[in-house]
Amino acid sequence: MSHLLIRAACLEDAEGIFHVHKDSVESLCHADYGPTQISMWLDGRSPETYREAIVAGNVWLACTDVIQGFVEIDGHEVSKLFVRGQAAGQGVGASLLREALARIEAAGHAKAYLEATLTAEKFYAASGFRKIGEGTFSRGNSPVCIEIIKMERAFPGA
């Protein structure tokens, strides 16, 4: 993808981040998760969902003329990484992951951790993450859950 800019998110980006998250889940995850699971995944999310992490300086965007994807970190965890469906496979996610890993390593962590969707497991494995477990994710008190893969990657010299 030409002219991709990676930059820190600001509060004015919250609505765009929300739309990227929604588009990513709805466009890319239907092969691995059913409609009820996708609905649960997005239930209750709004632009407000991202405000705290944006204010903390933990969200970065990949932009062209619009936001193509975003990544959020929390300590040593890559807690969110989503790209627009039309941007998948064009290096947006890889650029965001490199940014997140650089930030995590610079903060002094020996390893990065994440919980991958079934859809994203191969993407993370190709970037050096290895499976360390399995689990599920649900929002609130929903009985609906999605399967996840727990993964980690050590930094060189750690």
JOVEN-V171608 format. One record per run of one state. SS is the DSSP state (@ for helix, = for strand, . for the rest). FROM is the first residue (numbers start at 1). LEN is the number of residues. If there is no record, write none. Layout:
ss = [SS/SS]
from = [FROM/FROM]
len = [LEN/LEN]
This chain:
ss = [./=/./@/./@/./@/./=/./=/./=/./@/./@/./=/./@/./=/./=/.]
from = [1/5/9/11/29/35/43/47/56/59/64/67/75/77/84/85/88/92/107/111/118/121/127/130/138/146/155]
len = [4/4/2/18/6/8/4/9/3/5/3/8/2/7/1/3/4/15/4/7/3/6/3/8/8/9/4]
